Amino acid sequence: MRLRVRLSRKKFATSNKCTYRQSYVLICVELLQDEQYEIIDASFLDNLLELATDRTPNVRLWVGQCLLLLQKNTKNDQVEKSLLQLQSDIDIDVRHFSTHVNSPSTPAVCT
C-alpha cells in the first residue's frame, strides 16, 4: 500500500497534466491546514519545492500559498529560498499569493 501511495504521489507531482500537478499542491495545502507538518516534510516537500519552478503559473501560485503556510510553522532554508523566488516571479498573481496567505476560494484552471 505504501509503495502505491508513493508512486501515485510522484505521478501527480511530475505529471504532464497541470491539473494533476495542481492537485498535488492542493493536497499539500489541505495537509498543512490540518497541521500535518511532519507528513509534508517526510513525504511531499521535495516534489513541492520542485513545483515552485513549474511552467504553469497557477501551479506556482498554489505552491506559494502552500510554502507560506509551511513557513509559519517550520524553519527550512529551501522553503525560504523557493518563497523568495516565487515572490519575484514574472506572474503578478504568483507574486501576490506567495506574499499573502489569502487562498483563492476556488483553484484556478491551469493555463
N, CA, C and O atoms as a GROMACS GRO file, in nm:
protein
  444
    1MET      N    1   0.082  -0.120   0.000
    1MET     CA    2   0.000   0.000   0.000
    1MET      C    3   0.087   0.126   0.000
    1MET      O    4   0.061   0.218  -0.077
    2ARG      N    5   0.190   0.131   0.085
    2ARG     CA    6   0.275   0.250   0.090
    2ARG      C    7   0.344   0.275  -0.043
    2ARG      O    8   0.358   0.390  -0.086
    3LEU      N    9   0.389   0.167  -0.107
    3LEU     CA   10   0.455   0.182  -0.236
    3LEU      C   11   0.360   0.243  -0.338
    3LEU      O   12   0.399   0.330  -0.416
    4ARG      N   13   0.236   0.198  -0.340
    4ARG     CA   14   0.137   0.250  -0.434
    4ARG      C   15   0.112   0.399  -0.407
    4ARG      O   16   0.102   0.478  -0.501
    5VAL      N   17   0.102   0.438  -0.281
    5VAL     CA   18   0.081   0.578  -0.247
    5VAL      C   19   0.202   0.660  -0.290
    5VAL      O   20   0.187   0.770  -0.345
    6ARG      N   21   0.322   0.608  -0.267
    6ARG     CA   22   0.443   0.679  -0.306
    6ARG      C   23   0.448   0.697  -0.457
    6ARG      O   24   0.482   0.805  -0.505
    7LEU      N   25   0.416   0.594  -0.533
    7LEU     CA   26   0.416   0.604  -0.678
    7LEU      C   27   0.308   0.701  -0.727
    7LEU      O   28   0.333   0.778  -0.820
    8SER      N   29   0.192   0.698  -0.666
    8SER     CA   30   0.085   0.791  -0.705
    8SER      C   31   0.125   0.934  -0.676
    8SER      O   32   0.099   1.024  -0.757
    9ARG      N   33   0.187   0.957  -0.561
    9ARG     CA   34   0.231   1.091  -0.523
    9ARG      C   35   0.328   1.144  -0.628
    9ARG      O   36   0.313   1.257  -0.674
   10LYS      N   37   0.425   1.063  -0.666
   10LYS     CA   38   0.524   1.103  -0.765
   10LYS      C   39   0.457   1.126  -0.901
   10LYS      O   40   0.493   1.218  -0.974
   11LYS      N   41   0.361   1.041  -0.934
   11LYS     CA   42   0.290   1.053  -1.062
   11LYS      C   43   0.217   1.187  -1.071
   11LYS      O   44   0.222   1.253  -1.174
   12PHE      N   45   0.151   1.227  -0.964
   12PHE     CA   46   0.080   1.355  -0.964
   12PHE      C   47   0.178   1.472  -0.971
   12PHE      O   48   0.155   1.567  -1.046
   13ALA      N   49   0.284   1.466  -0.896
   13ALA     CA   50   0.378   1.577  -0.889
   13ALA      C   51   0.454   1.598  -1.019
   13ALA      O   52   0.496   1.710  -1.050
   14THR      N   53   0.472   1.492  -1.096
   14THR     CA   54   0.552   1.502  -1.218
   14THR      C   55   0.471   1.482  -1.346
   14THR      O   56   0.528   1.466  -1.454
   15SER      N   57   0.340   1.482  -1.333
   15SER     CA   58   0.254   1.459  -1.448
   15SER      C   59   0.271   1.568  -1.554
   15SER      O   60   0.309   1.681  -1.523
   16ASN      N   61   0.244   1.532  -1.678
   16ASN     CA   62   0.242   1.631  -1.786
   16ASN      C   63   0.118   1.719  -1.779
   16ASN      O   64   0.113   1.826  -1.841
   17LYS      N   65   0.018   1.674  -1.705
   17LYS     CA   66  -0.106   1.750  -1.692
   17LYS      C   67  -0.098   1.846  -1.573
   17LYS      O   68  -0.072   1.805  -1.460
   18CYS      N   69  -0.119   1.973  -1.601
   18CYS     CA   70  -0.108   2.072  -1.495
   18CYS      C   71  -0.215   2.051  -1.387
   18CYS      O   72  -0.193   2.085  -1.271
   19THR      N   73  -0.328   1.996  -1.424
   19THR     CA   74  -0.433   1.973  -1.325
   19THR      C   75  -0.388   1.870  -1.221
   19THR      O   76  -0.424   1.881  -1.104
   20TYR      N   77  -0.310   1.772  -1.262
   20TYR     CA   78  -0.256   1.674  -1.168
   20TYR      C   79  -0.154   1.739  -1.075
   20TYR      O   80  -0.155   1.716  -0.954
   21ARG      N   81  -0.065   1.819  -1.134
   21ARG     CA   82   0.037   1.886  -1.052
   21ARG      C   83  -0.028   1.982  -0.953
   21ARG      O   84   0.014   1.992  -0.837
   22GLN      N   85  -0.130   2.054  -0.998
   22GLN     CA   86  -0.202   2.146  -0.911
   22GLN      C   87  -0.274   2.068  -0.801
   22GLN      O   88  -0.279   2.113  -0.686
   23SER      N   89  -0.330   1.955  -0.834
   23SER     CA   90  -0.397   1.870  -0.734
   23SER      C   91  -0.298   1.825  -0.626
   23SER      O   92  -0.332   1.820  -0.508
   24TYR      N   93  -0.177   1.793  -0.668
   24TYR     CA   94  -0.073   1.754  -0.573
   24TYR      C   95  -0.050   1.866  -0.471
   24TYR      O   96  -0.042   1.841  -0.351
   25VAL      N   97  -0.039   1.988  -0.521
   25VAL     CA   98  -0.014   2.103  -0.433
   25VAL      C   99  -0.135   2.126  -0.342
   25VAL      O  100  -0.119   2.158  -0.224
   26LEU      N  101  -0.255   2.111  -0.395
   26LEU     CA  102  -0.376   2.131  -0.314
   26LEU      C  103  -0.387   2.025  -0.203
   26LEU      O  104  -0.438   2.054  -0.095
   27ILE      N  105  -0.340   1.906  -0.229
   27ILE     CA  106  -0.334   1.805  -0.123
   27ILE      C  107  -0.240   1.852  -0.013
   27ILE      O  108  -0.269   1.837   0.105
   28CYS      N  109  -0.128   1.908  -0.053
   28CYS     CA  110  -0.033   1.962   0.045
   28CYS      C  111  -0.096   2.075   0.126
   28CYS      O  112  -0.077   2.082   0.248
   29VAL      N  113  -0.170   2.164   0.061
   29VAL     CA  114  -0.238   2.274   0.131
   29VAL      C  115  -0.333   2.216   0.236
   29VAL      O  116  -0.336   2.262   0.350
   30GLU      N  117  -0.411   2.117   0.198
   30GLU     CA  118  -0.505   2.054   0.292
   30GLU      C  119  -0.430   1.993   0.411
   30GLU      O  120  -0.473   2.008   0.525
   31LEU      N  121  -0.321   1.925   0.384
   31LEU     CA  122  -0.242   1.866   0.493
   31LEU      C  123  -0.190   1.974   0.588
   31LEU      O  124  -0.192   1.957   0.710
   32LEU      N  125  -0.145   2.085   0.532
   32LEU     CA  126  -0.094   2.194   0.615
   32LEU      C  127  -0.206   2.260   0.695
   32LEU      O  128  -0.185   2.298   0.810
   33GLN      N  129  -0.322   2.273   0.637
   33GLN     CA  130  -0.434   2.332   0.710
   33GLN      C  131  -0.477   2.240   0.825
   33GLN      O  132  -0.534   2.286   0.924
   34ASP      N  133  -0.449   2.111   0.811
   34ASP     CA  134  -0.475   2.015   0.919
   34ASP      C  135  -0.353   1.997   1.010
   34ASP      O  136  -0.350   1.909   1.095
   35GLU      N  137  -0.253   2.084   0.990
   35GLU     CA  138  -0.130   2.086   1.071
   35GLU      C  139  -0.053   1.954   1.066
   35GLU      O  140  -0.002   1.907   1.168
   36GLN      N  141  -0.044   1.896   0.949
   36GLN     CA  142   0.028   1.771   0.927
   36GLN      C  143   0.168   1.801   0.873
   36GLN      O  144   0.205   1.754   0.765
   37TYR      N  145   0.246   1.880   0.947
   37TYR     CA  146   0.376   1.926   0.902
   37TYR      C  147   0.476   1.812   0.883
   37TYR      O  148   0.557   1.815   0.790
   38GLU      N  149   0.471   1.713   0.970
   38GLU     CA  150   0.564   1.602   0.961
   38GLU      C  151   0.543   1.523   0.833
   38GLU      O  152   0.639   1.477   0.770
   39ILE      N  153   0.418   1.506   0.793
   39ILE     CA  154   0.388   1.434   0.669
   39ILE      C  155   0.441   1.511   0.549
   39ILE      O  156   0.498   1.453   0.457
   40ILE      N  157   0.422   1.642   0.550
   40ILE     CA  158   0.474   1.724   0.441
   40ILE      C  159   0.625   1.711   0.434
   40ILE      O  160   0.680   1.685   0.327
   41ASP      N  161   0.693   1.729   0.547
   41ASP     CA  162   0.839   1.719   0.548
   41ASP      C  163   0.888   1.583   0.501
   41ASP      O  164   0.984   1.574   0.424
   42ALA      N  165   0.824   1.479   0.546
   42ALA     CA  166   0.872   1.344   0.517
   42ALA      C  167   0.837   1.297   0.377
   42ALA      O  168   0.914   1.222   0.317
   43SER      N  169   0.722   1.338   0.325
   43SER     CA  170   0.673   1.274   0.203
   43SER      C  171   0.644   1.366   0.085
   43SER      O  172   0.638   1.319  -0.029
   44PHE      N  173   0.625   1.494   0.108
   44PHE     CA  174   0.578   1.581   0.000
   44PHE      C  175   0.672   1.697  -0.034
   44PHE      O  176   0.665   1.751  -0.145
   45LEU      N  177   0.758   1.735   0.057
   45LEU     CA  178   0.833   1.860   0.042
   45LEU      C  179   0.923   1.864  -0.081
   45LEU      O  180   0.927   1.965  -0.150
   46ASP      N  181   0.995   1.757  -0.108
   46ASP     CA  182   1.088   1.760  -0.222
   46ASP      C  183   1.015   1.790  -0.354
   46ASP      O  184   1.058   1.876  -0.430
   47ASN      N  185   0.907   1.719  -0.378
   47ASN     CA  186   0.832   1.744  -0.501
   47ASN      C  187   0.766   1.881  -0.500
   47ASN      O  188   0.757   1.947  -0.603
   48LEU      N  189   0.721   1.924  -0.384
   48LEU     CA  190   0.659   2.057  -0.372
   48LEU      C  191   0.759   2.166  -0.409
   48LEU      O  192   0.725   2.260  -0.481
   49LEU      N  193   0.881   2.154  -0.360
   49LEU     CA  194   0.984   2.253  -0.392
   49LEU      C  195   1.018   2.252  -0.541
   49LEU      O  196   1.046   2.357  -0.599
   50GLU      N  197   1.015   2.136  -0.602
   50GLU     CA  198   1.039   2.129  -0.747
   50GLU      C  199   0.927   2.200  -0.824
   50GLU      O  200   0.952   2.261  -0.928
   51LEU      N  201   0.806   2.192  -0.774
   51LEU     CA  202   0.693   2.256  -0.841
   51LEU      C  203   0.696   2.409  -0.829
   51LEU      O  204   0.618   2.477  -0.895
   52ALA      N  205   0.783   2.462  -0.746
   52ALA     CA  206   0.797   2.607  -0.735
   52ALA      C  207   0.848   2.668  -0.865
   52ALA      O  208   0.834   2.788  -0.888
   53THR      N  209   0.906   2.585  -0.951
   53THR     CA  210   0.954   2.634  -1.081
   53THR      C  211   0.870   2.576  -1.196
   53THR      O  212   0.916   2.571  -1.310
   54ASP      N  213   0.750   2.533  -1.165
   54ASP     CA  214   0.662   2.474  -1.267
   54ASP      C  215   0.636   2.575  -1.379
   54ASP      O  216   0.635   2.696  -1.356
   55ARG      N  217   0.613   2.524  -1.497
   55ARG     CA  218   0.588   2.613  -1.612
   55ARG      C  219   0.450   2.678  -1.609
   55ARG      O  220   0.426   2.775  -1.680
   56THR      N  221   0.360   2.625  -1.527
   56THR     CA  222   0.223   2.676  -1.521
   56THR      C  223   0.206   2.771  -1.402
   56THR      O  224   0.226   2.730  -1.288
   57PRO      N  225   0.171   2.897  -1.428
   57PRO     CA  226   0.158   2.994  -1.319
   57PRO      C  227   0.063   2.951  -1.207
   57PRO      O  228   0.092   2.975  -1.090
   58ASN      N  229  -0.050   2.888  -1.240
   58ASN     CA  230  -0.146   2.850  -1.136
   58ASN      C  231  -0.091   2.742  -1.043
   58ASN      O  232  -0.129   2.736  -0.926
   59VAL      N  233  -0.003   2.659  -1.092
   59VAL     CA  234   0.064   2.561  -1.005
   59VAL      C  235   0.158   2.636  -0.911
   59VAL      O  236   0.159   2.610  -0.791
   60ARG      N  237   0.237   2.729  -0.965
   60ARG     CA  238   0.329   2.808  -0.881
   60ARG      C  239   0.253   2.891  -0.778
   60ARG      O  240   0.298   2.906  -0.665
   61LEU      N  241   0.138   2.946  -0.818
   61LEU     CA  242   0.056   3.025  -0.726
   61LEU      C  243   0.021   2.943  -0.601
   61LEU      O  244   0.037   2.990  -0.489
   62TRP      N  245  -0.026   2.820  -0.622
   62TRP     CA  246  -0.064   2.735  -0.509
   62TRP      C  247   0.058   2.687  -0.431
   62TRP      O  248   0.050   2.668  -0.309
   63VAL      N  249   0.170   2.669  -0.499
   63VAL     CA  250   0.294   2.634  -0.427
   63VAL      C  251   0.329   2.749  -0.333
   63VAL      O  252   0.369   2.725  -0.219
   64GLY      N  253   0.315   2.872  -0.380
   64GLY     CA  254   0.344   2.988  -0.294
   64GLY      C  255   0.256   2.989  -0.170
   64GLY      O  256   0.306   3.012  -0.060
   65GLN      N  257   0.127   2.964  -0.188
   65GLN     CA  258   0.036   2.958  -0.072
   65GLN      C  259   0.078   2.847   0.024
   65GLN      O  260   0.080   2.865   0.146
   66CYS      N  261   0.110   2.734  -0.032
   66CYS     CA  262   0.148   2.618   0.049
   66CYS      C  263   0.277   2.647   0.127
   66CYS      O  264   0.286   2.616   0.246
   67LEU      N  265   0.375   2.706   0.060
   67LEU     CA  266   0.502   2.734   0.127
   67LEU      C  267   0.486   2.841   0.235
   67LEU      O  268   0.554   2.836   0.337
   68LEU      N  269   0.396   2.937   0.213
   68LEU     CA  270   0.369   3.036   0.318
   68LEU      C  271   0.311   2.969   0.443
   68LEU      O  272   0.350   3.001   0.555
   69LEU      N  273   0.218   2.876   0.422
   69LEU     CA  274   0.161   2.803   0.535
   69LEU      C  275   0.268   2.721   0.607
   69LEU      O  276   0.271   2.714   0.730
   70LEU      N  277   0.356   2.661   0.530
   70LEU     CA  278   0.462   2.580   0.588
   70LEU      C  279   0.564   2.667   0.662
   70LEU      O  280   0.612   2.630   0.769
   71GLN      N  281   0.594   2.782   0.606
   71GLN     CA  282   0.692   2.873   0.665
   71GLN      C  283   0.649   2.921   0.803
   71GLN      O  284   0.733   2.945   0.890
   72LYS      N  285   0.520   2.936   0.823
   72LYS     CA  286   0.470   2.982   0.953
   72LYS      C  287   0.502   2.886   1.066
   72LYS      O  288   0.508   2.927   1.182
   73ASN      N  289   0.522   2.759   1.033
   73ASN     CA  290   0.535   2.658   1.137
   73ASN      C  291   0.664   2.579   1.135
   73ASN      O  292   0.689   2.499   1.225
   74THR      N  293   0.747   2.599   1.035
   74THR     CA  294   0.875   2.530   1.029
   74THR      C  295   0.982   2.625   0.978
   74THR      O  296   0.953   2.726   0.915
   75LYS      N  297   1.104   2.590   1.007
   75LYS     CA  298   1.217   2.669   0.957
   75LYS      C  299   1.293   2.580   0.859
   75LYS      O  300   1.349   2.477   0.897
   76ASN      N  301   1.294   2.621   0.733
   76ASN     CA  302   1.360   2.542   0.630
   76ASN      C  303   1.418   2.638   0.526
   76ASN      O  304   1.344   2.717   0.466
   77ASP      N  305   1.548   2.632   0.507
   77ASP     CA  306   1.614   2.723   0.414
   77ASP      C  307   1.566   2.705   0.270
   77ASP      O  308   1.557   2.802   0.195
   78GLN      N  309   1.535   2.581   0.231
   78GLN     CA  310   1.486   2.557   0.095
   78GLN      C  311   1.349   2.620   0.074
   78GLN      O  312   1.320   2.673  -0.033
   79VAL      N  313   1.266   2.615   0.176
   79VAL     CA  314   1.134   2.678   0.168
   79VAL      C  315   1.151   2.829   0.153
   79VAL      O  316   1.086   2.891   0.070
   80GLU      N  317   1.239   2.886   0.233
   80GLU     CA  318   1.265   3.031   0.226
   80GLU      C  319   1.315   3.071   0.087
   80GLU      O  320   1.269   3.170   0.030
   81LYS      N  321   1.408   2.994   0.034
   81LYS     CA  322   1.466   3.024  -0.097
   81LYS      C  323   1.359   3.016  -0.206
   81LYS      O  324   1.353   3.103  -0.293
   82SER      N  325   1.276   2.913  -0.201
   82SER     CA  326   1.170   2.898  -0.302
   82SER      C  327   1.067   3.011  -0.291
   82SER      O  328   1.019   3.062  -0.392
   83LEU      N  329   1.034   3.049  -0.168
   83LEU     CA  330   0.939   3.159  -0.150
   83LEU      C  331   0.994   3.289  -0.207
   83LEU      O  332   0.922   3.363  -0.273
   84LEU      N  333   1.120   3.318  -0.182
   84LEU     CA  334   1.182   3.439  -0.238
   84LEU      C  335   1.177   3.437  -0.390
   84LEU      O  336   1.152   3.539  -0.454
   85GLN      N  337   1.202   3.321  -0.446
   85GLN     CA  338   1.196   3.306  -0.592
   85GLN      C  339   1.054   3.331  -0.643
   85GLN      O  340   1.036   3.401  -0.743
   86LEU      N  341   0.955   3.277  -0.575
   86LEU     CA  342   0.815   3.296  -0.617
   86LEU      C  343   0.770   3.441  -0.596
   86LEU      O  344   0.688   3.491  -0.672
   87GLN      N  345   0.823   3.507  -0.496
   87GLN     CA  346   0.785   3.646  -0.469
   87GLN      C  347   0.841   3.742  -0.573
   87GLN      O  348   0.800   3.859  -0.578
   88SER      N  349   0.932   3.695  -0.655
   88SER     CA  350   0.983   3.778  -0.766
   88SER      C  351   0.949   3.713  -0.901
   88SER      O  352   1.015   3.740  -1.001
   89ASP      N  353   0.846   3.630  -0.903
   89ASP     CA  354   0.802   3.561  -1.023
   89ASP      C  355   0.757   3.660  -1.129
   89ASP      O  356   0.717   3.773  -1.098
   90ILE      N  357   0.762   3.619  -1.254
   90ILE     CA  358   0.718   3.703  -1.365
   90ILE      C  359   0.566   3.726  -1.361
   90ILE      O  360   0.518   3.828  -1.410
   91ASP      N  361   0.492   3.633  -1.304
   91ASP     CA  362   0.346   3.642  -1.298
   91ASP      C  363   0.302   3.718  -1.173
   91ASP      O  364   0.341   3.683  -1.062
   92ILE      N  365   0.222   3.821  -1.190
   92ILE     CA  366   0.180   3.906  -1.078
   92ILE      C  367   0.098   3.830  -0.974
   92ILE      O  368   0.111   3.856  -0.855
   93ASP      N  369   0.014   3.737  -1.018
   93ASP     CA  370  -0.067   3.660  -0.923
   93ASP      C  371   0.020   3.566  -0.839
   93ASP      O  372  -0.003   3.549  -0.720
   94VAL      N  373   0.119   3.506  -0.902
   94VAL     CA  374   0.213   3.421  -0.827
   94VAL      C  375   0.284   3.504  -0.722
   94VAL      O  376   0.297   3.462  -0.607
   95ARG      N  377   0.330   3.623  -0.759
   95ARG     CA  378   0.397   3.711  -0.662
   95ARG      C  379   0.303   3.744  -0.546
   95ARG      O  380   0.343   3.737  -0.430
   96HIS      N  381   0.180   3.779  -0.578
   96HIS     CA  382   0.083   3.817  -0.474
   96HIS      C  383   0.057   3.703  -0.377
   96HIS      O  384   0.068   3.720  -0.256
   97PHE      N  385   0.023   3.586  -0.430
   97PHE     CA  386  -0.014   3.474  -0.345
   97PHE      C  387   0.105   3.406  -0.278
   97PHE      O  388   0.088   3.319  -0.194
   98SER      N  389   0.225   3.447  -0.316
   98SER     CA  390   0.345   3.398  -0.248
   98SER      C  391   0.385   3.493  -0.135
   98SER      O  392   0.481   3.468  -0.062
   99THR      N  393   0.310   3.601  -0.122
   99THR     CA  394   0.339   3.700  -0.020
   99THR      C  395   0.229   3.708   0.085
   99THR      O  396   0.256   3.738   0.201
  100HIS      N  397   0.105   3.680   0.045
  100HIS     CA  398  -0.012   3.693   0.133
  100HIS      C  399  -0.086   3.561   0.144
  100HIS      O  400  -0.121   3.501   0.043
  101VAL      N  401  -0.109   3.517   0.266
  101VAL     CA  402  -0.190   3.396   0.285
  101VAL      C  403  -0.336   3.438   0.282
  101VAL      O  404  -0.393   3.481   0.382
  102ASN      N  405  -0.395   3.426   0.166
  102ASN     CA  406  -0.536   3.455   0.146
  102ASN      C  407  -0.585   3.372   0.030
  102ASN      O  408  -0.631   3.424  -0.071
  103SER      N  409  -0.575   3.243   0.048
  103SER     CA  410  -0.607   3.145  -0.057
  103SER      C  411  -0.721   3.188  -0.146
  103SER      O  412  -0.826   3.233  -0.100
  104PRO      N  413  -0.700   3.172  -0.275
  104PRO     CA  414  -0.814   3.191  -0.364
  104PRO      C  415  -0.922   3.093  -0.325
  104PRO      O  416  -0.892   2.980  -0.286
  105SER      N  417  -1.047   3.133  -0.335
  105SER     CA  418  -1.156   3.046  -0.290
  105SER      C  419  -1.172   2.923  -0.379
  105SER      O  420  -1.212   2.817  -0.331
  106THR      N  421  -1.140   2.936  -0.505
  106THR     CA  422  -1.153   2.824  -0.597
  106THR      C  423  -1.022   2.810  -0.674
  106THR      O  424  -0.968   2.909  -0.722
  107PRO      N  425  -0.971   2.690  -0.684
  107PRO     CA  426  -0.849   2.673  -0.761
  107PRO      C  427  -0.869   2.720  -0.906
  107PRO      O  428  -0.967   2.684  -0.972
  108ALA      N  429  -0.776   2.799  -0.952
  108ALA     CA  430  -0.785   2.849  -1.089
  108ALA      C  431  -0.757   2.734  -1.186
  108ALA      O  432  -0.684   2.640  -1.155
  109VAL      N  433  -0.816   2.745  -1.303
  109VAL     CA  434  -0.793   2.646  -1.406
  109VAL      C  435  -0.652   2.667  -1.462
  109VAL      O  436  -0.608   2.781  -1.480
  110CYS      N  437  -0.583   2.560  -1.488
  110CYS     CA  438  -0.449   2.569  -1.544
  110CYS      C  439  -0.454   2.636  -1.680
  110CYS      O  440  -0.542   2.609  -1.762
  111THR      N  441  -0.358   2.724  -1.704
  111THR     CA  442  -0.349   2.790  -1.833
  111THR      C  443  -0.216   2.767  -1.896
  111THR      O  444  -0.190   2.815  -2.006
   0.00000   0.00000   0.00000
